[in-house]
């Protein structure tokens, strides 16, 4: 595939290039093409533009940055083109979707009530108790995740998105832009900005390049830890299969104890069956021990 090399342009100019309904239609049709590429005539037919000159003008504005012309003379999306289509298909920019009280697995630690998933595009997804309203998880979630899902299937998708984002951020790779992510233990996170309410300390993630940030419970750091997974499995708990809100070491503030602040030393009790072990997290958000 051959693409024209161009210098960087400003974000304003880049967004301006896709700010036309015909250009968005071109990108979406290329994104939906079975082989990932279309000829000039096939692409024009798909977007329904009869005026060849008008179509060629708008296609030329996209070519070289969002669209590439292949060696065979067909057109295909570049990586930035795919990102634009993904943003459109995900729905976060233009949809105002709402979901209310979709039942999910698990029960409230406080009152034993049922849990439910709710969603607003602007605020993201949340899982909370229907009775006492205790919130167990809040996290961004694209409207595309709602398509053809309901009930606990929605809960599973929401759970997997949060896990994947936290794991990537914890590995110093932003889940949004792939930039560096700073991580640290903090006691000053605003209550409205935390993923799970009630914790005296959280682990802050802050991308050094884009606007991504999160404040997660210390127990979130243990989700992918092999010793924690092995211990839980040996005692009848599959950490990978349970939802986040079904894992007390993640969502229960009583499972977390601050042993010291200078430097930070945070203990997280992991209970599985009749057994318990304690993980220790340092000020950088690193698990230093599991005893």
N, C-alpha and C positions, 0 to 999 in steps of 0.2 A: 504494500500500500504506500502511495506517495502523498505526502501532505506538504503544502507550502509552508516554509519557515517564516515566521513573523516575530517581530519584537514584542515585548510585553506591552499591554495597553492598560489603561486605568480601569478599575472596577466599574466606574460609571459608563465608560465606553463599551465594556464587555456586556453589561446588562442591556445597554441600548441596542446592541446587535440582535438580541433576541426579543426585543420589545415590539413585536408585530405578530398579529394572529397568523399570517401566512408562514412566517418563519417558525413559529411554534409548531404549526401543522407539519411543516417539512421535517422538523426534528422528530416529532412523534411518529410519523409514518416510517422514517428510517429506523427508529427504535423498534417498531412493530414488524419490520420486514423479516420474512422467514429466514432468508439467507444473510440478513444483516446488511444488505446493500441493494440498491435499485438503480436502474437506468434513468436518464433524464426524463424520458417520456413516461415511464412507469411511475416515477415519483410525482410528476405533474398531474397525471391522471388520478393518483390516489388522493392528492390534496384538493382535487376538483378545481384547479385554476386553468381556465381556457386560454387566457392571454399568455402566450409563451414568453414574450418580452418581460412582462411583469414578474412571471415566475422566475425567469433567469436572473433578474435584478436581485430579488430577495435571496435566491439561492447563493448568488455570488457574495452577498454580505456575510453569509455563514461559512462559506468555503475557506479553508485554511486555518480555521480556529475551532469551529464546532462541527464542520463537515469536511471530509476529505474525498478527493476524486481518486479512485483506485487505478491500478495499471490497466484494468480492462475497460476503463471509461465509466464505471458505475460510481455511485455515491454511497458513502457510509459515514456513520458517526465517528468522530474522534472521542477520546476520553472525556474532554470537557463537554462534548455534545451529549454523551451518555449521562453525565452528571446533571445536565439541564433536564433531560427526559426523566431521570429518576426523581428529581425534585417535583416535577409536574405530576408524575404518576403516584408519588407518595402522598400528595395532597396537602402537605402542611402549609404551602404558600396560599392556597386559594379556597380550600374547603373549610367550612365551619360545622364540623360534624360533632354530634353528641351521642353518648351512650350512657345509660343510667341503670345501675343496680343489676348488672349481669352476675349471676351467682358463680363463685369460684370455690375451689377446694379449700379445706381448712376451717378453723373456728377461732374465735377471739380468745386471746390469752387472758383477758380481764373478765369477760362475762360469759364466754362460751357461745356467743352469738354467731350467726352466719356471716360470712364475708362476701363482698361483692366488688366487682370492677366497675368503675365509671370513667368517663372520658369526655374531655373538651379539647378541641384543637389548640386553643391558646394556652391552656394549663397543662395539657398532657394527660397521662393515665394515672389512676390511683386505685389502690385496694384498701378498703376500710370495713369496719364492722357495721352491720346494718342497725344494730341495737344501740351500742354505746358510742358509735362514730369514731372509735380509735382508728387512726390511719396507720397502715402497715407498710405501705410503699407508694411513693410518688416518683414518676420518671417520665421523660419525654417519650412519645410514641406517635408514629406517623399515622394519619387516617387510613393509609393503605393497609395497615395491619388489621383493620376492622372488617375488611372485605371477606365474606364467606366464613366468618368466625362468629361464634357466640358462646356464652357461658364459660366453662372452664377452658375451652379451647382458646378463647381470648386471654384468659389468665395465663395459660402456658406461654403464649406468644409474648405477652407483656413481661413475664418472668425471664424469658430467654433474652429479650432485648436488654433488660437491665443488667443481667449477668454478663453478657458479652461486652457491653459498654464499660462496665466496671473493670473487667479483666483487662481490657485493652488499655484503659487509662492507667491502671496499676502497673502495666508493663511499659509505661512512658511512651505510649503511642495514642494520640488523640483519636477517639472513635469518629470524629467529625472530619478533621482535616489532616490527620496523621502527624501533626506537630508534636513537639515535646510537651510532656505533662508534668508539672510539679505536684508532689504529694507530701502531705504533712498531717500530723495529728493536731487537732485544734479543739478548743473549748468555747470558741466565740462565734460559731456559726449561727446565723439567725434561724429561729425555729421554722420559719416559712421556707427556708432554703435547704432543709435537710430531706434526705430521701426517706428516712424512717424516724418518726418522732420519738422524743423521750430520752434520747441518749445525752449524757453529760459531755461526752467527747465524740467527735466524728473524725473521719479521714477526709481531708479536703483534696480534691483534684482540680487543677487549674491549668488549662492549656495555655502555653506561652505564645501561641500564634493566633488562635481564634477565640470565640466567646464561650467555648465549652467549659463548664465547671460543674462540680457535684460535691456533695457532702454526704458520705456514706457511713453506715455503722461499722465499727472496727471488725465485727464478725464477717463482713463482706470479704475481707482479705483472706479468709480461711477457705472460701468456697472451692478454690482450685488447688489448695495445698494437699499434696499426696498423702501426708501422714494423717491429716484430718479426715480425708475421704476414706482412707483405709480403716481408721479407728471406727468411724461411723458405720461403715459396711460390716465390720466384724461384729457390731452390736445391733444389726438389723435396720440401719437407717441408710438409705441411698441418697446422699447429698445431691446428686445430679438429678434425681427423679422428683424430689420434693420441691415444691414452690418455695420461694424465698420467705414468704410469710408463714410457712410451715416449719421453719428452722429457727428455734428460739435463740441460738447463738448469734443469729443475724438480727432479729427484730426485737428481742427482749432486752431492755436496758438493764435488767437485773443480772444478766449474764456478763456484764462488763464492769470491771473495777479498775480505777486508776490507782496504781501503786506509787507513781512518782511523776512529777512534772518537769524536773530539771536534772537530768533529761527525762523525757516522757517514757513511761513504762505502763502499758495498758494490758490488763489480763482479761481474757475472754474465756469463759467456761463453756466447754462443749460437752453436752450431755447426750448420750445415746443409749437407749435401753436403761439398764441399771448402772451404767458406767459413766464416769466423768473424767475429763482431762482438761488442762488449762493451756491455752496458747498465749504467748506474750508478743506484743507489738511495740516497736520503738517509735520515736518521733518522726521518722521518715515514712511510716506506714509499712514497715517491713516486719514479717513474722520472724522473730529471733529464737523462739523456743516453743516446743509443744510437749509438755510433761504430764 
